[in-house]
Amino acid sequence: MRERPTLRIPLGILGLLAALTAYGVAVATFAPPLIGRWPALAQAVVYVVLGVVWLLPLRRFLIWMETGRWG
C-alpha cells in the first residue's frame, strides 16, 4: 500500500482520458469509410470489437498507476 501520494495516478487518469479520446476519434474517423457499406450486423460486430479492444492494455496501465511497475 502507498504511504505517500504520487503523481502517477492523476497523470495516469489524464493520460488514459487523452488516449481514449484519441482512440475514439480515430475509430470514428477511419472506421466508417472502411465499413460503411457493410450490412448493419457486420458493422455492429466491428464496433463491438473496437469498443472492447481498448481494454486489453488497461490492466498493465492500472498496475503501473498503482505500483510504478508495468507487470
Secondary structure, DSSP 8 states (H G I E B T S, - for coil): --SS--SHHHHHHHHHHHHHHHHHHHHHHHHHHHHTTS-HHHHHHHHHHHHHHTTTTHHHHHHHHHHS---
